[in-house]
Amino acid sequence: MTHVLTGGAPLAQQRRLVTEVPGPRSLALLERRIAAVASGVGGTLPVFVERAGGGVVVDVDGNSFIDLGSGIAVVSVGNSAPLVVEAVQEQVAAFTHTCFMVTPYEGYVAVCEELARVTPGDHAKKSALFNSGAEAVENAVKVARHATGRQAVVVFDHAYHGRTNLTMALTAKNMPYKDGFGPFAPEIYRVPMSYPYRDEPGMTGAQAAARALGLVESQVGARNVAAVLIEPIQGEGGFVVPAPGFLTAVAEWCRASGALFVADEIQSGFCRTGDWFACDAEGVVPDLVTTAKGIAGGLPLSAVTGRAELMDAVHVGGLGGTFGGNPLACAAALASIQTMRALDLAGAARSIGATMLPRLHALQQRTGVIGDVRGRGAMIAVELVRPGTKDPDPQLTGRIAQECHAQGVIVLTAGTYGNVLRFLPPLVIGQELLAEALDVVDAAVAEHAPAA
């Protein structure tokens, strides 16, 4: 059994259930939550966390769960990575805030320098820092519209880009993200995504791109498009990996038409897919890239990074925010990136994928309820369907997720149809722990799958 340090104390890397899930202390806290927290704030597993690190989360009742969610791809370096803890402690003792727009500090600049190094392309880049992924996406649209003088933004089926008014308009799925919250921002146009499992058999990436871009040209007009915004691997939409060539064709169309290719790497970035960024797999270089989630080891930070001339097209004062690039978050980001390099977490993500994919493919063959296994690196998903069809089975998906939770493994669901189990383990998870988690997933699918 291995341990990781959390706050200077060892945390055993094991799955251990000592009460029912949720336990009595979590149930008491749940009553307080119900009384004090708005019911519109969702929840996945009603246990309250006391400690976490490595690949485990320990609740207030002493139950230790294997974490296959990473706080939705946030704590890729672990919940309490030593370098992150040290950097944040040092920074909080120095100062917690000044507002970079009032009196700047080195950490903000250093994060922007690192983003210029690690994001795709070797061109001159600049960045602006914000708090959340939605803020980053919204500001990327602002930059694109200002730099091009155009209005239209093209997005894709199954996309998720955030919960602000503009990013709800950019997001595809109605429930729970958009229902009842309109009217939404205008000049947003949605076209089909390359979705190999649900596209016509044999459709190539180039053909899927031609299908989407033909609609843009006929219904929007290329000269009106400020940006094409895309997740290189879709997140909330179900970890949809476009067919090879799709991203390349869209990027080439953008260059030819004068639109900006904007990559939303908020969930897929920072070593998650086995590369620093998902765009790297096909050598696609975005004009702008949005990042958040895994950037800062659990602290709120996001960024827009792009070609220097585009980022500089916005007038002084047009970008910013009181808390954007907070000193603590910047310290955490620098330590997280240092950890990613030192531990080769891109390589770790590839090893995780090499462990998970064969197990999930074997489970697919045995049960007949897994229509598709997909993903790259440590961003893996299975799409659950009714046997012999491609009809989504969200009820089965929910039952399997609940069973995994009851047995001490945190999994997440996703997908436009609610029928995708997605796996986002911390990139520092041990192989033995990962294998045990997969045993639990395997048993849960086998138990709840319809009898053949």
Buried (B, 14 or more C-beta within 10 A) or exposed (E): EEEBBBEEEEBBBBBEBEBEBBBEBBBEBBEEBEEEEEEEEEEEBBBBBBBBBBBBBBBBBEBBBBBBBBBBBBBBBBBBBBBBBEBBEEBEEEEEEEBBBEEEBEBBBBBBEBBBEBBBBEEEBBBBBBBBBBBBBBBBBBBBBBBBEBBBBBBBBBBBBBBBBBBBBBBBBEEEBBEEEEEBBEBBBBBBBBBBBBBEEEBBBBBBBBBBBEBBEEEBEBEBBBBBBBBBBBBBBBBBBBBBBBBBBBBBBBEEBEBBBBBBBBBBBBBBBBBBBBBBBBEBBBBBBBBBBBBBBBBBBBBBBBBEEBBBBBEEEEBBBEBBBBBBBBBBBBBBBBBBBEBEBBEBBBBBBEBBBEBBEEBBEBBBBBBBBBBBBBBBBBBBBBBEEEEBBBEBBBBBBBBBBBBBBBBBBBBBBBBBBBBBBBBBBBEEBBEBBBBBBBBBBEEBBEEE
